[in-house]
């Protein structure tokens, strides 16, 4: 974050919100003339003093702007082709009571993937009709909780689950609104673990015929739902992956799903009213990366589904989409305090042009690590980091930001250039951690999970408090 000093006031960084060129930082991030960074008008030193480190910091205005950008872009693009659309916030990325309220206030619905996420959404006052419940292995208790809450849709994931949901709905004397999740064979995303539409994985039912060439599992599931009066078949759900940066996969998947919809109508007379095209839109994690922007992808997908519907001779359904991390990911950063700084002499790998040569990598240890951001260890995910509490006139050196856990794989940022004078006590920030930081956090090595702190209009407030040792010990019955 290079500063462009202005006397007495913050210098605007080349960062920004939706559509801006300053990724990966949120739109409220500024570096002042003295070198310290502010988030929505609050200096990081004040955040650290008030809330400690590590801490997840959420730029509320940035979150809201991104939520609005997706809703308005897709509503406008789909209205142009004569279709309606709903946008669902991905609770699994980060769900707190306040975050669920922000999403709802900005016109988004909320996707949940467990009974716990459902409980948070309900506590936030999200109407049941605006909630969806996912899951490949829902418990009876989770299904009943969803039915009792009047959720707008249960996304069923297997033939056996169809029967279970129908039986449980009968026990409650209600009709369950369901969508059937299908795997289209179209898959995309940044890592195998987050690509969700290939055949060899746990989600959904394949649209491809089995080895005997008979009815596909997806079509069989849709027909099974139609056959049960306790179920209301809302539509078909598809999801092709996460951290997707190119829209062609959505267009290809839409063609498969709309063809499946037409096939079901031919066989049963049931033309489902809704199609969910999933999402998983990619964000920028590193400077210079280009996120998938809402408006162009909305136009591209809307025009594609309109063209396919014309080819098939079927009316357009209502659509829903799930931007995933794209709403909350860029709105968050994680604030750490630097501890041990250690230069390590490293030999270049044998496959490198400079094999055999040595170089120095600076290992910069912070007071968190894989317990507050597992993605670098789990996926090899890349992040950026900067010293944010002060200015530095020193040159930069190759650094690796690591955590304090008893694991050599406890890496926060694999490679980043940091000031050569980085030292213990410095505040360091990692941007684009709003998604899958807190929601995947753990207590590994007995570390307590950081707080979630919202910042808006020059003030901060705690959304989720920091865990304490008493919290940890309170679960241990001895």
C-alpha positions in Angstrom: 0.0 0.0 0.0 2.0 2.9 -1.2 1.1 6.2 0.3 0.6 9.5 -1.5 0.8 11.8 1.4 -1.5 14.7 1.8 -1.0 17.1 4.7 -3.0 16.4 7.7 -5.4 13.9 6.1 -5.6 10.3 4.8 -4.1 9.5 1.5 -6.4 7.4 -0.6 -4.9 4.1 -1.4 -5.4 2.4 -4.8 -8.0 0.2 -3.3 -11.7 0.1 -3.5 -15.1 -1.6 -3.5 -17.0 -3.3 -6.2 -15.6 -2.6 -9.6 -12.7 -0.6 -8.3 -9.0 -1.2 -9.2 -7.8 -1.4 -5.6 -8.4 -5.1 -4.9 -7.7 -6.9 -2.6 -8.5 -4.2 0.0 -12.0 -3.1 1.0 -13.2 0.3 -0.1 -12.9 1.8 3.4 -9.1 1.1 3.7 -6.9 4.2 3.6 -3.2 4.8 4.5 -2.7 8.1 6.2 0.2 10.5 5.6 1.9 9.2 8.7 1.8 5.7 7.2 -0.8 4.2 9.5 -3.8 2.5 7.9 -7.4 3.3 8.7 -10.5 1.1 8.1 -13.7 3.1 7.6 -12.0 6.0 9.5 -10.7 3.9 12.4 -6.9 3.6 12.7 -5.6 0.1 13.0 -3.8 1.0 16.2 -7.1 1.9 17.8 -8.6 -1.4 16.6 -5.7 -3.3 18.1 -5.9 -1.4 21.4 -9.6 -1.9 21.7 -10.1 -5.4 20.5 -6.6 -7.1 20.6 -5.1 -9.2 17.8 -5.6 -11.3 15.9 -9.0 -9.9 14.9 -11.2 -10.2 11.9 -12.2 -6.7 10.8 -15.3 -6.2 8.6 -15.9 -3.0 6.6 -19.7 -2.8 6.9 -20.2 -0.3 4.1 -18.1 -2.3 1.7 -20.1 -5.5 2.5 -23.4 -3.6 1.9 -22.2 -2.1 -1.3 -21.1 -5.5 -2.7 -24.4 -7.1 -1.7 -26.3 -4.3 -3.5 -24.1 -4.5 -6.5 -24.9 -8.2 -7.0 -28.6 -7.7 -6.4 -29.0 -4.7 -8.7 -26.8 -6.1 -11.5 -28.6 -9.5 -11.7 -32.1 -8.0 -11.3 -31.4 -5.5 -14.1 -29.8 -8.1 -16.4 -32.5 -10.7 -15.9 -35.3 -8.2 -16.2 -33.9 -7.3 -19.7 -34.6 -10.9 -20.8 -37.9 -11.1 -19.0 -36.9 -13.2 -16.0 -36.9 -12.7 -12.2 -33.9 -13.5 -10.0 -33.1 -13.9 -6.4 -29.6 -13.5 -4.9 -28.6 -15.7 -2.0 -25.9 -14.8 0.5 -23.6 -17.7 1.3 -23.9 -18.3 5.0 -21.0 -20.7 5.0 -18.6 -17.9 4.1 -19.3 -16.0 7.2 -22.6 -15.9 9.2 -23.2 -13.9 12.3 -26.4 -12.4 13.4 -25.4 -8.9 12.3 -24.0 -10.1 8.9 -27.3 -12.0 8.2 -29.2 -8.8 9.0 -27.0 -6.8 6.6 -27.5 -9.2 3.8 -31.3 -9.2 4.3 -31.5 -5.4 4.6 -29.7 -5.2 1.2 -32.3 -7.4 -0.4 -30.4 -10.8 -0.4 -31.7 -14.1 0.8 -29.6 -16.4 2.9 -28.2 -19.9 2.2 -27.5 -22.1 5.1 -25.7 -25.4 5.2 -26.5 -26.8 8.7 -28.8 -26.5 11.6 -26.3 -24.1 13.3 -26.3 -21.7 10.3 -30.1 -21.9 10.1 -30.3 -21.0 13.8 -28.1 -17.9 13.3 -30.2 -16.7 10.4 -33.4 -17.2 12.3 -32.0 -15.4 15.4 -31.1 -12.5 13.0 -34.8 -12.3 12.1 -34.3 -13.5 8.5 -37.8 -14.7 7.4 -38.0 -18.4 6.9 -39.2 -17.9 3.4 -35.9 -16.1 2.6 -33.7 -19.0 3.8 -32.5 -22.1 1.9 -31.1 -25.2 3.6 -28.3 -27.1 1.9 -26.4 -30.2 2.9 -25.5 -33.6 1.6 -26.2 -35.4 4.9 -28.9 -33.4 6.7 -30.1 -34.9 10.0 -33.7 -35.4 10.8 -33.4 -32.7 13.4 -32.1 -30.2 10.8 -34.8 -31.1 8.3 -37.5 -30.7 11.0 -36.0 -27.4 12.1 -36.2 -26.1 8.5 -39.8 -27.3 8.1 -40.8 -25.7 11.4 -39.1 -22.4 10.4 -41.0 -22.4 7.1 -37.8 -22.2 5.0 -38.3 -21.2 1.4 -36.5 -24.2 0.1 -34.8 -27.4 1.1 -32.1 -28.5 -1.4 -32.2 -32.3 -1.5 -29.1 -34.1 -2.4 -29.9 -37.8 -2.8 -32.8 -40.2 -3.6 -32.9 -41.4 0.0 -33.1 -37.8 1.3 -36.2 -37.2 -0.9 -38.0 -40.0 1.0 -36.8 -38.8 4.4 -37.9 -35.2 3.7 -41.3 -36.4 2.4 -41.9 -38.6 5.5 -40.8 -35.9 7.9 -43.1 -33.3 6.2 -46.0 -35.8 6.5 -45.2 -36.1 10.2 -45.5 -32.3 10.5 -48.6 -32.1 8.3 -46.9 -29.7 5.8 -45.7 -29.7 2.2 -42.0 -29.2 2.0 -40.6 -26.9 -0.7 -37.7 -28.6 -2.3 -35.1 -28.2 -5.1 -33.0 -31.1 -6.4 -29.3 -30.5 -6.6 -27.8 -31.9 -9.8 -24.2 -32.3 -11.0 -23.9 -31.1 -14.6 -20.4 -32.3 -15.3 -19.4 -28.6 -15.8 -16.9 -27.7 -13.1 -14.8 -24.7 -12.3 -12.9 -23.1 -9.5 -9.6 -22.5 -7.9 -8.9 -26.0 -6.4 -10.2 -29.5 -6.7 -11.7 -29.3 -3.2 -13.9 -26.4 -4.1 -15.0 -27.6 -7.5 -18.4 -29.1 -7.0 -20.0 -30.3 -10.2 -17.6 -33.1 -11.4 -19.0 -36.6 -11.0 -16.6 -38.0 -8.5 -17.7 -36.1 -5.4 -20.3 -36.1 -2.7 -22.7 -33.4 -3.9 -25.8 -33.7 -6.0 -27.2 -36.2 -8.6 -25.7 -36.6 -12.0 -27.6 -35.5 -15.1 -25.7 -38.2 -17.1 -27.3 -41.6 -17.6 -25.9 -44.5 -15.6 -23.8 -47.4 -17.1 -27.0 -49.1 -18.2 -28.0 -46.1 -20.3 -31.2 -45.6 -18.4 -32.7 -42.6 -16.6 -30.2 -40.3 -15.1 -30.0 -40.0 -11.3 -31.0 -36.4 -11.5 -34.1 -37.1 -13.6 -35.1 -40.0 -11.4 -34.8 -37.8 -8.4 -37.0 -35.1 -9.9 -39.6 -37.7 -10.8 -39.5 -39.0 -7.3 -40.2 -35.6 -5.9 -43.2 -35.1 -8.3 -44.6 -38.5 -7.1 -44.7 -37.4 -3.4 -47.6 -35.2 -2.5 -45.8 -34.1 0.7 -43.2 -32.3 -1.5 -43.5 -29.2 -3.7 -40.9 -29.3 -6.5 -39.7 -25.7 -6.7 -36.9 -26.4 -9.2 -33.4 -27.6 -10.0 -30.2 -26.5 -8.3 -26.7 -26.5 -9.8 -23.4 -25.4 -8.4 -20.2 -25.7 -10.3 -17.5 -24.5 -7.9 -16.0 -21.6 -6.1 -13.5 -18.8 -6.8 -14.6 -18.8 -10.4 -13.1 -16.0 -12.5 -14.6 -16.7 -15.9 -18.4 -16.9 -16.7 -18.4 -19.5 -19.5 -18.9 -22.3 -17.0 -22.1 -20.8 -15.8 -23.4 -20.6 -19.3 -22.6 -24.2 -20.0 -24.1 -25.4 -16.8 -27.3 -23.4 -17.5 -27.7 -25.1 -20.8 -27.5 -28.6 -19.1 -30.0 -27.6 -16.4 -32.5 -26.0 -18.7 -32.4 -29.1 -20.9 -33.0 -31.3 -17.8 -36.0 -29.0 -17.0 -37.4 -29.5 -20.5 -36.9 -33.3 -20.3 -38.8 -33.5 -17.0 -41.7 -31.5 -18.5 -41.8 -33.9 -21.4 -41.9 -37.0 -19.2 -44.2 -35.7 -16.4 -45.8 -32.5 -17.5 -44.1 -30.7 -14.6 -42.3 -27.6 -15.8 -40.4 -26.4 -12.7 -40.6 -22.7 -11.9 -37.1 -22.0 -10.6 -33.5 -22.8 -11.6 -30.6 -22.0 -9.3 -27.4 -21.5 -11.2 -25.1 -21.4 -8.1 -22.3 -19.0 -8.0 -18.9 -19.0 -6.4 -17.8 -15.8 -8.1 -14.1 -15.2 -7.7 -12.4 -12.3 -5.8 -9.0 -10.8 -5.9 -6.6 -12.1 -3.2 -3.5 -10.5 -4.5 -2.7 -7.0 -5.8 -3.2 -6.9 -9.6 -5.7 -9.8 -9.7 -9.0 -9.1 -11.4 -12.2 -10.2 -9.6 -15.3 -11.3 -11.4 -17.4 -8.2 -11.5 -21.2 -8.4 -11.0 -22.5 -6.5 -14.0 -20.8 -8.3 -16.9 -21.3 -11.8 -15.5 -25.0 -11.0 -14.9 -25.5 -9.9 -18.5 -23.5 -12.8 -19.8 -25.5 -15.4 -17.9 -28.9 -13.7 -18.5 -28.4 -13.6 -22.2 -27.2 -17.2 -22.3 -30.2 -18.6 -20.4 -32.6 -16.6 -22.6 -31.0 -18.0 -25.7 -31.2 -21.6 -24.4 -34.8 -21.2 -23.4 -35.6 -20.0 -26.9 -33.9 -23.0 -28.4 -35.8 -25.4 -26.2 -39.1 -23.6 -26.7 -39.7 -23.4 -22.9 -40.6 -20.2 -21.0 -38.0 -18.8 -18.7 -38.1 -19.9 -15.1 -37.3 -17.7 -12.1 -33.6 -17.9 -11.4 -31.5 -17.7 -8.3 -27.8 -17.2 -7.9 -25.2 -17.4 -5.1 -22.3 -15.1 -5.3 -20.5 -16.9 -2.5 -17.4 -15.3 -1.1 -17.7 -12.3 -3.4 -19.9 -10.3 -1.0 -18.0 -10.8 2.3 -14.5 -11.9 1.3 -13.1 -8.5 0.1 -14.9 -6.7 2.9 -12.8 -8.3 5.6 -9.2 -8.2 6.7 -7.3 -9.9 9.6 -5.2 -7.8 11.8 -2.2 -9.4 13.5 0.7 -8.4 15.7 4.2 -9.4 14.6 6.3 -11.5 17.0 9.4 -13.3 16.1 11.2 -12.2 12.9 13.9 -14.7 11.7 16.0 -14.7 8.5 16.4 -18.2 7.0 18.9 -19.1 4.4 17.2 -21.2 1.7 18.6 -23.2 -1.3 16.9 -22.7 -4.6 15.0 -25.9 -5.7 16.6 -28.2 -8.2 14.0 -27.4 -10.9 14.7 -23.6 -10.7 17.1 -22.0 -13.1 19.2 -20.9 -10.2 19.4 -24.3 -8.6 22.0 -24.6 -5.9 22.1 -20.9 -5.2 21.0 -19.7 -1.8 18.8 -16.8 -0.8 17.4 -15.4 2.4 13.7 -15.6 3.3 12.5 -13.6 6.3 10.1 -15.6 8.4 7.7 -13.2 10.1 5.6 -14.8 12.8 2.3 -13.4 13.9 0.0 -14.1 16.8 -2.5 -16.2 14.9 -2.1 -18.6 12.0 -3.8 -21.7 10.6 -6.4 -21.6 13.4 -7.8 -18.3 12.1 -7.2 -18.9 8.4 -6.8 -22.6 7.4 -7.0 -22.0 3.6 -3.3 -21.5 2.9 -2.6 -24.8 4.7 -5.6 -26.6 3.3 -5.7 -25.4 -0.3 -2.3 -23.7 -0.8 -4.3 -20.5 -1.1 -2.4 -17.3 -1.7 -2.9 -14.1 0.3 -1.2 -10.7 0.6 0.0 -8.9 3.7 1.3 -5.5 4.6 2.7 -3.7 7.6 -0.2 -1.3 8.4 0.7 0.5 11.7 3.5 2.7 10.4 5.4 4.0 7.5 8.8 2.5 6.5 11.6 3.9 4.5 13.4 0.6 4.3 13.7 -1.5 1.2 11.6 -4.6 0.9 12.7 -8.2 1.4 11.2 -11.6 0.5 9.1 -12.8 3.5 6.9 -15.6 4.6 4.2 -14.8 7.1 3.7 -17.7 9.5 1.6 -18.5 12.5 2.4 -19.7 16.0 1.1 -23.2 15.7 3.2 -26.4 16.1 3.0 -27.2 12.4 5.6 -26.4 9.7 2.6 -25.9 7.3 1.3 -23.1 9.5 1.6 -20.5 6.8 -0.5 -17.3 6.5 1.1 -15.8 3.4 3.5 -18.0 1.4 5.5 -15.2 -0.3 5.2 -11.4 0.1 7.6 -8.5 0.0 7.7 -6.7 3.3 9.8 -3.8 4.7 13.2 -5.0 5.7 12.8 -3.4 9.1 9.6 -5.3 10.0 9.9 -6.0 13.7 8.1 -7.4 16.8 5.1 -5.3 17.7 4.3 -4.2 14.2 0.7 -4.4 13.1 0.3 -6.5 9.9 -2.9 -6.9 7.9 -4.0 -9.7 5.5 -6.8 -8.5 3.2 -9.7 -10.5 1.6 -10.2 -12.7 4.7 -13.9 -11.9 5.2 -14.9 -15.3 3.8 -13.8 -18.6 5.3 -11.6 -17.2 8.0 -13.9 -17.1 11.0 -16.3 -19.7 9.6 -13.4 -22.3 9.3 -11.5 -21.3 12.4 -10.5 -23.8 15.0 -9.0 -24.0 18.5 -5.9 -25.9 17.4 -3.1 -25.8 20.0 -5.7 -24.4 22.4 -5.8 -21.0 20.7 -9.0 -19.0 21.1 -10.8 -17.8 18.1 -10.5 -14.1 17.3 -13.4 -11.6 17.5 -15.3 -10.3 14.5 -15.2 -6.5 14.6 -17.4 -4.3 12.4 -16.2 -0.9 11.4 -18.4 1.9 10.0 -18.4 5.7 10.0 -15.3 6.0 12.2 -16.4 3.6 14.9 -16.0 -0.1 15.6 -18.2 -2.6 17.4 -17.8 -6.3 18.3 -20.1 -8.6 16.4 -18.7 -11.8 17.8 -16.5 -11.6 20.9 -13.1 -13.2 21.3 -13.2 -16.6 22.8 -11.5 -17.0 26.2 -9.7 -19.8 28.0 -12.8 -20.1 30.1 -14.8 -20.8 27.0 -12.4 -23.6 26.1 -12.3 -25.1 29.6 -16.0 -24.8 30.0 -16.6 -27.5 27.4 -14.2 -29.9 29.1 -16.2 -32.0 31.7 -13.0 -33.5 33.1 
